[in-house]
Amino acid sequence: MKENTAQINPNWLDDPNWLKKTGGDALDMTLRDHFAGLAMQALLSNPDYSSPDNVLAESANLIADAMLKERNK
């Protein structure tokens, strides 16, 4: 991912709702997680898609791995 160069409010940690505003645990999200989420969103956007959750997650992770492999060429 490109480095985020946007200015942030230096007092953001003083806000008790900062976890909600930053995505909470998403702070540890990897590029693979991001790609898998995008793949999952694309798979679910197909109205004919029907598969158990574990197959959906497996498929999304396989797509994410392929995207990372292609990116690293």
C-alpha positions, -999 to +999 in steps of 0.1 A: +000+000+000+011+035-006+022+054+025-005+076+038+009+112+039-023+129+051-020+151+082-037+137+113-049+154+143-022+149+170-048+148+197-067+118+182-056+095+210-073+118+235-107+110+219-124+081+237-140+070+204-107+067+185-110+030+180-143+034+163-129+062+141-098+042+130-114+009+124-103-006+157-086-039+150-082-030+113-050-012+124-033-046+120-048-053+085-023-066+060-024-061+023-034-097+019-064-090+042-073-060+021-071-080-011-091-108+004-118-084+015-121-069-020-122-104-035-149-114-011-169-083-019-167-091-056-178-127-051-208-117-030-218-090-055-228-118-079-265-125-072-261-161-083-233-168-058-241-195-034-215-212-013-208-220+024-189-193+043-157-214+046-156-218+008-161-181+003-133-173+027-110-199+010-117-185-024-111-149-013-078-158+002-067-178-029-075-147-050-056-125-026-026-148-027-027-147-065-029-109-065+002-107-042+021-132-063+014-112-094+023-079-076+057-093-066+068-103-101 
